[in-house]
């Protein structure tokens, strides 16, 4: 969710004014009460401490009905309704509730379909309003079962290096031969590798394609590759050299139409979207330029185009071994519950890895903590 926005439990009395004003302005507050209101669970979304969205949830035997989802007119269109429903989905997962449903107004049917709900049964009328039942099968959170450990290998001059906060002047060489590093990861059971062409990122065109070709051809790991992918030709080279996914960041910000054409051409399973963030705003150009674009708006626009594989790096954390940005990641996952979301940056020890797993991330990219010996490969084995 956006900065200054929070969802918390409220009491039924708090829901009534919004219910009335948004849904039934002709009724009194008592007139918008529903049966068994006192037994329901009531949630409110606050923007800068102002209650702007409410909903009431009524769990039953294996299912839960939500009623009276309402957002004040001044805040409609900001995604708060979707955020509230994502919160309810998370609640149902925790409580092992299999179906989330509501009787929706027919005018809201397309909204629910977009969020994965499906219409069940016939339309019916009540108090002059046409309704239909919308259901969502609440899938078990697969991130609770599968969690990918993705070591990072950054390349400059064909060598394995690490930067601190993306600064090329703060470069440290860890190994002259990246293939040796990759094979060491594979030997302990690592199945996925994050390969970054820092020369390519600086030049604006793929440079270290031969390193990719060597690792992809001589290991069995899934390799995602990024750095310098600016044109369709760059993308062709990356896939021809053996990358399973192309990691793309700046182009998705600067030329979204081109990026979306690649998503359509190759399919979302071949694209790994990188969101570099500073104070919840997207950064580009090797982190030298912070845009005014909210990370939440950026992700929403890309998810609408079918993007599902996403990783996020908080610039303030990367390379400092001071812990990952778990509050930011929780906000992202609360709003976008169905993406394959990978954390990146700041991991300093195994406790950070456990915390990211518990937060619901699908995996984590780890670099410096491994190379500097803060995180032993043996500690990662339970996740491999």
C-alpha positions in Angstrom: 0.0 0.0 0.0 1.0 3.6 -0.3 2.8 5.5 2.4 0.4 6.7 5.1 -2.1 4.0 4.4 -2.9 1.2 6.8 -5.6 -1.5 7.3 -6.7 -2.4 10.8 -9.6 -4.0 12.7 -12.4 -1.6 13.7 -15.8 -2.0 15.4 -19.1 -2.2 13.6 -20.1 1.3 14.7 -17.1 2.7 12.8 -18.3 1.1 9.6 -21.8 2.6 9.6 -21.2 6.1 8.3 -19.3 5.0 5.3 -21.7 2.2 4.5 -24.5 4.7 4.6 -22.9 7.5 2.7 -21.4 5.4 -0.1 -24.0 2.6 -0.5 -27.4 3.8 0.9 -27.4 7.6 1.3 -31.1 7.6 1.7 -31.0 5.4 4.9 -30.3 6.1 8.5 -27.2 4.6 10.3 -29.4 2.0 11.9 -30.9 1.2 8.4 -27.5 0.0 7.1 -26.9 -2.6 9.8 -27.0 -6.2 8.7 -27.9 -9.4 10.4 -25.3 -10.6 12.9 -23.3 -7.5 12.5 -22.0 -7.9 16.0 -20.5 -11.3 15.1 -18.6 -10.0 12.1 -15.0 -9.0 11.7 -14.8 -5.4 10.6 -11.8 -3.8 8.8 -11.0 -0.2 8.0 -8.4 1.3 5.6 -7.0 4.6 6.8 -5.4 7.2 4.6 -3.4 9.7 6.8 -5.5 8.6 9.8 -8.8 9.2 8.0 -11.1 6.1 7.6 -11.7 5.9 3.8 -12.6 2.2 3.2 -14.6 -0.3 5.3 -15.7 -3.9 4.9 -17.2 -6.5 7.1 -16.3 -10.2 7.0 -18.4 -13.2 8.2 -16.5 -16.5 8.4 -18.5 -19.7 8.2 -17.8 -23.3 7.5 -14.9 -23.2 5.1 -16.0 -20.0 3.5 -16.3 -16.3 4.4 -18.7 -13.7 3.1 -17.7 -10.1 3.0 -20.3 -7.4 3.0 -20.6 -3.6 2.6 -17.3 -2.9 1.0 -17.3 0.9 0.7 -14.8 3.6 -0.2 -15.4 7.2 0.2 -16.0 8.9 -3.1 -13.0 11.2 -2.8 -10.7 8.1 -2.6 -12.2 5.9 -5.2 -9.9 4.9 -8.0 -6.8 4.7 -5.7 -6.9 0.9 -5.5 -8.1 0.8 -1.9 -10.9 -1.6 -2.5 -8.4 -4.0 -4.1 -6.0 -3.6 -1.2 -8.8 -4.4 1.3 -9.7 -7.5 -0.6 -6.1 -8.6 -0.7 -6.1 -8.2 3.1 -9.2 -10.4 3.3 -7.5 -13.0 1.1 -4.5 -13.1 3.4 -6.8 -13.5 6.4 -8.6 -16.4 4.8 -5.3 -18.1 4.0 -4.2 -17.8 7.6 -7.5 -19.2 8.8 -7.5 -21.9 6.1 -10.8 -20.6 4.6 -11.2 -21.9 1.1 -13.8 -19.5 -0.4 -14.2 -15.8 -0.2 -17.5 -14.5 -1.5 -20.0 -11.7 -1.6 -23.3 -10.7 -3.1 -22.1 -8.0 -5.5 -24.1 -5.3 -7.3 -24.1 -6.1 -11.0 -22.4 -2.8 -11.6 -19.4 -4.1 -9.7 -19.2 -7.4 -11.4 -16.3 -6.5 -13.7 -14.3 -5.2 -10.8 -14.5 -8.5 -9.0 -13.7 -10.5 -12.2 -10.6 -8.5 -12.7 -9.5 -9.6 -9.2 -10.0 -13.3 -10.0 -13.6 -13.7 -8.7 -16.2 -15.6 -10.8 -19.9 -15.3 -10.9 -21.9 -18.2 -9.5 -25.6 -18.6 -9.8 -28.2 -16.3 -11.3 -28.7 -12.6 -10.9 -31.3 -11.6 -8.2 -33.0 -8.4 -7.1 -33.3 -6.9 -3.7 -34.6 -3.4 -2.9 -34.5 -2.5 -6.5 -30.8 -3.4 -6.9 -29.6 -6.3 -9.0 -27.0 -8.6 -7.4 -24.9 -11.6 -8.3 -22.8 -13.9 -6.1 -19.1 -13.6 -6.8 -16.7 -16.2 -5.4 -12.9 -16.4 -5.1 -11.2 -19.7 -4.5 -8.6 -18.8 -1.9 -5.4 -20.7 -3.0 -3.0 -21.7 -0.4 -0.1 -19.2 -0.3 2.5 -21.1 -2.3 5.2 -18.8 -0.9 4.7 -20.6 2.4 5.8 -23.8 0.8 8.3 -22.8 -1.9 10.9 -20.2 -1.3 13.7 -19.7 -3.8 17.3 -18.9 -2.7 18.8 -17.0 -5.6 22.5 -16.1 -5.3 23.6 -13.1 -7.3 26.7 -13.0 -9.5 27.6 -9.5 -10.6 30.0 -9.2 -13.5 32.6 -6.5 -14.4 35.3 -7.4 -16.9 34.3 -11.0 -16.8 34.9 -11.2 -13.1 32.6 -11.8 -10.1 32.3 -8.6 -8.1 30.0 -6.7 -5.8 29.2 -3.1 -5.6 27.9 -1.1 -2.6 24.7 0.7 -3.3 25.4 0.5 -7.0 28.5 2.6 -6.8 31.1 1.4 -9.4 33.8 3.1 -7.3 32.9 0.8 -4.4 33.8 -2.4 -6.3 35.2 -5.6 -4.8 36.4 -8.6 -6.9 35.5 -11.9 -5.3 36.5 -14.3 -8.0 38.2 -14.1 -11.4 36.0 -17.0 -12.7 32.2 -16.6 -12.3 31.7 -20.2 -13.5 33.5 -21.5 -10.5 31.2 -19.5 -8.3 28.2 -20.7 -10.1 29.3 -24.4 -9.8 29.9 -23.9 -6.1 26.3 -22.7 -5.7 25.0 -25.6 -7.8 27.0 -28.1 -5.7 25.0 -27.3 -2.5 21.6 -27.6 -4.3 21.0 -24.0 -5.6 18.7 -24.1 -8.6 18.4 -20.5 -9.6 21.0 -17.8 -10.3 20.7 -14.0 -10.7 23.4 -12.9 -13.2 24.0 -9.1 -13.6 26.1 -7.6 -16.4 27.3 -4.4 -14.7 29.4 -3.5 -17.7 26.3 -3.8 -19.8 24.2 -1.7 -17.4 26.9 1.1 -17.6 27.2 0.9 -21.4 23.5 0.5 -22.2 24.0 -2.8 -24.2 24.7 -6.4 -23.2 28.5 -6.9 -22.8 29.2 -10.1 -20.8 27.0 -12.4 -22.8 29.9 -14.9 -22.9 29.7 -15.3 -19.1 26.0 -16.1 -19.4 26.6 -18.6 -22.2 29.3 -20.3 -20.1 27.3 -20.6 -16.9 24.0 -21.6 -18.7 25.8 -24.2 -20.8 27.9 -25.7 -18.0 25.4 -25.8 -15.1 21.9 -27.0 -14.8 20.6 -23.9 -13.0 17.9 -21.6 -14.1 19.6 -18.3 -14.9 18.0 -14.9 -15.1 20.2 -12.2 -16.7 20.1 -8.5 -16.7 22.1 -5.4 -17.3 22.2 -3.4 -20.6 19.0 -4.9 -22.1 17.8 -1.9 -24.1 16.7 -3.2 -27.5 15.0 -6.2 -29.0 18.4 -7.4 -30.2 19.8 -7.4 -26.7 16.9 -9.5 -25.6 17.5 -12.0 -28.5 21.2 -12.3 -27.4 20.3 -12.9 -23.8 17.9 -15.8 -24.7 20.2 -17.2 -27.3 22.9 -17.4 -24.7 20.8 -19.5 -22.4 19.0 -17.2 -20.0 15.7 -18.5 -18.8 14.5 -15.0 -17.9 15.5 -11.6 -18.9 15.9 -9.1 -16.1 14.6 -5.7 -17.1 14.3 -2.5 -15.0 14.9 1.0 -16.6 13.3 0.3 -19.9 10.1 -0.7 -18.1 10.1 2.8 -16.6 11.3 4.8 -19.6 9.7 3.0 -22.4 6.8 0.9 -21.1 5.2 0.4 -24.5 8.4 -1.3 -25.7 8.6 -3.3 -22.5 5.0 -4.5 -22.8 5.6 -5.5 -26.4 8.4 -7.8 -25.1 6.1 -9.3 -22.4 3.6 -10.0 -25.2 6.2 -11.4 -27.6 8.1 -13.7 -25.2 5.4 -14.3 -22.5 5.4 -13.2 -18.8 7.3 -16.4 -17.8 10.4 -15.1 -19.6 10.5 -11.7 -18.0 11.8 -10.7 -14.6 10.9 -7.1 -13.7 13.2 -5.3 -11.4 11.9 -2.4 -9.3 14.6 -0.3 -7.8 13.1 1.8 -5.0 14.1 4.8 -2.9 11.6 6.0 -0.4 8.9 4.1 -2.2 9.7 5.9 -5.5 11.1 4.1 -8.6 14.8 4.8 -9.4 16.5 4.3 -12.7 19.9 4.8 -14.4 22.0 2.9 -12.1 20.1 4.4 -9.1 21.4 7.8 -10.0 17.9 9.1 -10.9 14.9 8.9 -8.6 11.6 9.4 -10.4 8.3 10.6 -9.0 6.7 7.3 -9.8 5.3 5.4 -6.8 6.4 1.7 -6.7 2.8 0.7 -6.2 1.6 2.5 -9.3 4.5 1.2 -11.3 3.8 -2.4 -10.2 0.0 -2.1 -10.8 0.6 -0.9 -14.3 2.9 -3.8 -15.1 0.7 -6.4 -13.4 -2.2 -5.2 -15.5 -0.1 -6.1 -18.6 0.5 -9.6 -17.3 3.8 -9.3 -15.5 4.1 -11.7 -12.6 7.8 -12.3 -11.9 9.0 -9.2 -10.0 11.9 -8.4 -7.7 12.3 -5.2 -5.6 15.5 -3.6 -4.4 15.5 -0.9 -1.8 18.5 1.2 -2.7 19.0 2.4 0.9 19.6 -1.3 1.9 21.6 -2.8 -0.9 25.1 -3.9 -0.1 25.0 -2.6 3.5 24.2 -5.8 5.3 21.7 -3.9 7.5 18.7 -6.1 6.9 16.0 -6.1 4.1 13.1 -3.8 3.7 10.5 -6.1 5.1 7.8 -3.4 5.8 8.0 -2.3 2.2 7.7 -5.9 0.9 4.7 -6.6 3.2 3.0 -3.5 1.8 3.6 -4.7 -1.8 2.4 -8.3 -1.0 -0.6 -7.0 0.8 -1.7 -5.1 -2.3 -0.5 -7.6 -5.0 -1.0 -11.0 -3.4 -0.7 -13.2 -6.5 2.6 -12.1 -7.9 5.9 -14.1 -7.7 7.7 -11.6 -5.6 11.5 -11.8 -4.9 13.2 -9.7 -2.2 16.6 -8.1 -3.0 19.1 -6.2 -1.0 20.1 -5.9 2.6 20.2 -9.6 3.7 22.9 -10.0 6.4 22.2 -13.3 8.0 19.9 -16.4 8.0 17.4 -14.6 10.3 16.8 -12.1 7.5 16.1 -15.0 5.1 13.6 -16.6 7.6 11.9 -13.2 8.1 11.4 -12.7 4.3 10.0 -16.3 4.0 7.6 -15.6 6.8 6.6 -12.2 5.2 5.3 -14.2 2.2 8.1 -13.5 -0.3 8.6 -16.1 -3.0 12.3 -16.0 -2.7 15.4 -13.8 -2.0 18.4 -12.6 -4.1 21.5 -12.8 -1.9 24.9 -11.5 -2.7 27.3 -9.8 -0.3 26.2 -11.7 2.8 27.4 -14.9 1.1 30.6 -13.5 -0.3 31.6 -11.7 2.9 30.9 -14.9 5.0 27.9 -13.5 7.0 25.7 -16.2 5.7 27.1 -19.7 5.3 25.9 -21.8 2.4 25.1 -24.6 4.8 22.6 -22.4 6.5 20.7 -22.1 3.3 20.2 -25.9 2.7 16.8 -26.1 4.4 15.5 -23.8 1.7 17.1 -25.7 -1.2 
